[in-house]
Amino acid sequence: MSFDTAILNFSTIYEQESFYRSDKSSHFVDLKDISGTNCMCDEVARAEVIRRIRQNAVTKELLLAKELSSNCSLFMNGSYIPYGLHFIDNGNFHYMSSVYLSMVKEPFSIVVFDHHPDMQRPMFDILSCGGWIVDVLDNNEFVRDVHVIGADPGLISELDEADKRKVHFYDIEDIFEDDGKGGYIVKLPESSFPIYLSIDKDVITKQELTTNWDQGEAGAEQILSFVRALAGCCLGDERPSGGSAGSGANRLLGVDICGECAPDQEGCDLDRAIRENDVFNGRVLDILREVYG
């Protein structure tokens, strides 16, 4: 995985967090002024979001190349952009997973942690946070299998039967086993393809972390142990910017994280909620930094 970290600032919540500020791999993409992005993303908004992500990333690499006196032509077409770590704001913007995956031009698997299956078919032809997985299944020719962990069984039961058959669903208990030492044995979903990991923190119990959606019962340490296990499994593969390396499930293509609290969220201790999310985000960044350098 190419260690490039994008902070997508839709709601302004990241302006109140600090986990990325001292990380040289991180670049801040300001998207808060783009209309048509909250929960749903229309085509005009999508085009502008992609333009800014590409522009910001290329600018960052031009500066880095100048600092290192190196050639950055590999970055100019933006083909490396999905191959990194992306913080995509709160759950209203989880559709950004589909946007990033639309830039992947090779067969891949998706592993998703989410309290919601995110497979609602929209009433209109528009990309949404609640239906981004079916958007990938319907429109992305490179997706090969989808694994959803921690979704509410009641919500799964409401899905279209044909859609359900296209996805592998797992309870939290299917993936994590207590190792008797205060940690977890992690059972990674089986796949023969490179993996893109998407984490919505609403899968984590609200006793540990606050998001702007109803939440599941996973522990934060369970999710972090999964990130560590998956990254460790894929340690032998790094994707050079614009290039390729490794094969099959030994490749981690990219990771995205959503599930921040909202900056104006009511019914919670907002300062505490921001702090909890900030700490969790920093730990994910630290794990991947440790593995990929």
N, C-alpha and C positions, 0 to 999 in steps of 0.2 A: 504494500500500500504506500503510495506517495504521501509523505507526511506534510500535507498542506491543510491548514485549519481555517475555515470560513465561518464568520459570525454574522448571521443574517438578521439584521435589526429591523424587524417589522413593527413591533409593539413599543419599542424603546426600553424594554426590560433589561437588555444587556448593558445599557448605559449605567445601570445600578449594580452590575456584577463586575467582578475583578479577575476571574479565573484566567482570562486570556491576556491580560494587559502586559505581562512580562514574557509572554511566549512569542518568540520570533517567527514561529510558523503561522501565527494567526493574523488574519486580515479582516477588517470590519467592513461589512457591506451595508450601507444605509439605504433602507427600503421603505422607511416609515411614511414617506409622502406619496407612495403609489396607491391609488385607489383601486378597488376591485380585487383586494387580496385577502380580506378577512373571511375565513372559513371556505370561501370559494375563490377561484382564480380565473378570470376571463382571459381571452386570448391576448388582448392588448396589454393587460397587466403582466401576463406570463412573458411576453416578448420583452417588456422593459426589465423585468426581474432578471431574465437570462442575460440581457445586455449589460446590466450593471455587475452581475457576478463575473462575467467574462472580462469586462473592462477593469474591474478592481483587481482580479487575479493577475492579469497581464501586467498592469502597472506595478504590482508588488514584485513580480518576477523580473521586470526590467530594472527595478531598483536593486534587487538582489544581484542580478547579473553584473550590473555596473560596479557594485561593491566588490564582487569577486572577480571582475574582469573576465567574465565568461560569456559564452554564446547562449542566448535564450531563445533562439528561433523555434525550439521545440514547443515553447509555451504559446506561440502566437495564435495557433488555431483553437486554443482552449480545450484540446482533446483530453488533457489530464484532469480537468476540473472535477468530474465526479469521483476521482480516485483519491479521496482524502477524508478528512473529518469535517463534518458540517453541523453547526449548531443552528437550528432552524426556528427558534423562538417557541411559542406555546403551541398547544395541540391544534389550534385553529389553522396552523400553517403546515400540517403534516403532509399535505399534498406536494410539498417541495421534494419529498422522496421520489415521487413520480417524475418531477421535472429533472432531477439529477439523473435518474435512471434512463431518461430519454436520451442522454448523452453517452450512454454506454453502448458500444458497438461490438459486443461480443456476448456469447451466451453466459448467463449468470443465474444465480439463485438469490432469493431474498429471504432473510430471517428477520422477523418483526416481533418486537415486544410491544404489546398494546393491550389495554383493558377493553378496547373496542375492536371489532374485526375490520373496521374501515373498508367495508365492502357494500355499502349502500349504493344502489344505482340511482343516479340523480334524476330528478324530474325533467331537467333540461340538459343539453349536451354541454356540461361545464365541469371542470376539474374541481373536486372538493376534498376537504380534509376527511370527510366520512366515507369517501368512495375512491380514494386514490389507488387502492390495491386492484379493484376491478378495472380501473383505467389502465394500469400496467398490464393486466391480463388481456385486456381487449386490444391494446394499441402498441404494445412493445413486443416486437418480433424476437427479441433476444432472451426474454424471460423463460426459464426452463422449469423452475419449481419455486413454490412459495410456502414458507413455514411461519405460522403465526402462533406466538407463545403468550399465554396468559389472558386471552380474550374471554369475556364473560360468556358462559355457556348459553344463557338465555338470549343474548344478542346473536350468537352464532345460530341458534335454532330458528331465528327469524329470517335468515338469509335464503336467497333463492337456492334450491337444491342443486342446480347445475353449477352455480358458482361455488358452492361449498365443496363439490367434488374436485375442484381445481386446486384446493389448498389443503395443506397438512396443518391440523390444529393440535396444540399441546397444552395441557394444564401445566402450571408451574411445577407440580409434583413430578411430572414426567421428565423434567429437565434437571432438577436439583435433588441431590441426596446428601443428607448430613454425613460428613466424614468422621464424626466422633471427636474431632479436634477443634471444633468451633468454626469450621469452614464447610465447603461444599464440594462434592463430586459432581462435575458438570457433564451431562450427556448431550453432546452437540448433535443437532439434526444431521442426518446423513444427506450428502449431496455430492454429485460428481462434477459440480461446476463452481467457478469462483463465486464468492459470497459477498453480498452487500447487506450490512446490518443496519436496521432502523429501530431506534428505541424511543418510544413514547413513555415518558416517566409516569404517566397516569397508571401504568401497570404496578407501580409501587404503592404500598399502603400509605394512606394519608397520615398515619401516626409517625411516619418517618420523613415525609416530603410532601409539599403542597403544590398541586397543579391547578389549572383552571377548568378541569373536567372531573367527573366522578372517577373514583380510583379503585384499583384492584387490591390484591393482598400480597404481592411479591415484596421481598425485602430488598433494600438498596444494595446490601452486600451480595445478594444473589445475582443481581444484574451486573454488578462490578466483577464478580467472579466469572460470569459468562464472557464478558468483554476480555478479561485476562486469558481465559482458556481458549477462546477463539483466536485472539491475536497470537497466543503462543503456538497454537496449531499451525498458524499461517506464517510463523516467524521466518521460515526459509524462503519466503517470497516477498520481494518488494517490487512495486511497479514504478520504474523510472518514469519521470514525466514525459508523456508522449510515447512511451515505449511499452514493452510487455515483458513479463518474465513469469516463470512458474507455470503450473497447469492445474486444472481441476479444483478440488476443494481446498488445496493448499494455498489458495490465493484469497486474500481479503481485499476486495475492490474498494470499499469505502464504508464509512459509518456516518449516520446522522442521528442527532439527538434533538428531540422536542419535548415539550411538557413543562415549560416554565410557568410560573404563576403570571397573572396579568398585572400590569403596573398599577391598575386601579381596582384590584380585586377586593371584594368585600367578604365579610364573614370569616376572616382569618387574621392572624398577626402577620401583616404584610412584610415587615422587616425580617421577621424570622423566616418566612417563606422564601424570600429572596436569598437569604443567607444559606438556607438548606440547599436550594438549587445551585447556587454558586459553588458550594463545597462539592456537591455531586459532580457537576460539570468539570471542576478542576481535577477530580480523581480520575474521571475517564480520560482526560487529556494526559494526566501523569502516566496512566497505564500504557497508553498508546505511545507516548513519548519514550517510555522505558523500553518498549519492545522495538520500536522503529527508529529511535534516535532523533 
